[in-house]
Amino acid sequence: MASSPDARRQPPAPNLPWVPASWTMRLVAAALWLGLVMVATGYKEDPCVYEALVDEDTGLCKGLEVLYPELGNVGCMVIPKCNNFRKKITRWTEPLVKFPGASEGAKYILVMVDPDAPSRLNPKARFWRHWLVADIKGSDIKKGRVQGQELTAYLPPNPPVDTGFHRYQFFLYHQEEKFIFLLPKENTSRGSWKMDSFVTRYQLKEPVASTQFKTQNVQEL
Ligand SMILES: *[C@@H]1O[C@H](CO)[C@@H](O)[C@H](O)[C@H]1NC(C)=O
């Protein structure tokens, strides 16, 4: 049955009060696009935010790379919350630490410490020694291999709950002395390490490279 011209005429679109039609269309298009993006990226209310350190926390960003699985170089960044990274980093074994500027024939000492023990606001157990390796060859650290005399075994970052963000600092020193060791009283505890005394004892001067990253306990918001 042939339809009359009248039947084919669409009723006028019900305009929303105060919202011009073109705006309604744009809003609908934007909502559809956002939906598509969320589906395509598997968005689950936990977007991966890779945040760089800012301001006073960037002072140590000098030539050192710290590489963990999945994350890559975490030097001068905040460990993201997504993908359970803040939990994973408490379980991973030692990272690769790379100093591309190393001299092939030189020897180096690597220090990893937490200056924020038990918290940045009240660091009465500074420094917490996480890792200390001496006799690292320049040719190794150039490629990220931390091989040498391990004076303190690697302890992953594990900030206690309710102590805020902790910094994990890495310092690479040029080693001139032949024999490097910890005093027995230094070796009995990781906490309250007088790092300055160690640096002075072996005349380590300024680090040749350094970096740091921040993370906090997974149970914190
Ligand atoms: C004490 O020394 C041993 C041997 O060098 C080392 O494996 C261990 O990690 C040290 N302990 C601490 C707390 O530094």
The ligand as an SDF file (V2000), in Angstrom:
LIG
                    3D

 14 14  0  0  0  0  0  0  0  0999 V2000
   75.8790   -9.4290   56.4980 C   0  0  0  0  0  0  0  0  0  0  0  0
   76.8920   -9.9710   55.6600 O   0  0  0  0  0  0  0  0  0  0  0  0
   76.5140  -11.0430   54.8050 C   0  0  0  0  0  0  0  0  0  0  0  0
   77.7490  -11.5240   54.0880 C   0  0  0  0  0  0  0  0  0  0  0  0
   78.4270  -10.4670   53.4300 O   0  0  0  0  0  0  0  0  0  0  0  0
   75.4180  -10.5810   53.8620 C   0  0  0  0  0  0  0  0  0  0  0  0
   74.9900  -11.6020   53.0000 O   0  0  0  0  0  0  0  0  0  0  0  0
   74.2510  -10.0870   54.6780 C   0  0  0  0  0  0  0  0  0  0  0  0
   73.2380   -9.6130   53.8010 O   0  0  0  0  0  0  0  0  0  0  0  0
   74.7130   -8.9640   55.6060 C   0  0  0  0  0  0  0  0  0  0  0  0
   73.5800   -8.4910   56.4180 N   0  0  0  0  0  0  0  0  0  0  0  0
   73.2000   -7.2180   56.4210 C   0  0  0  0  0  0  0  0  0  0  0  0
   72.0330   -6.8940   57.2940 C   0  0  0  0  0  0  0  0  0  0  0  0
   73.7370   -6.3380   55.7860 O   0  0  0  0  0  0  0  0  0  0  0  0
  1  2  1  0
  1 10  1  0
  2  3  1  0
  3  4  1  0
  3  6  1  0
  4  5  1  0
  6  7  1  0
  6  8  1  0
  8  9  1  0
  8 10  1  0
 10 11  1  0
 11 12  1  0
 12 13  1  0
 12 14  2  0
M  END
$$$$
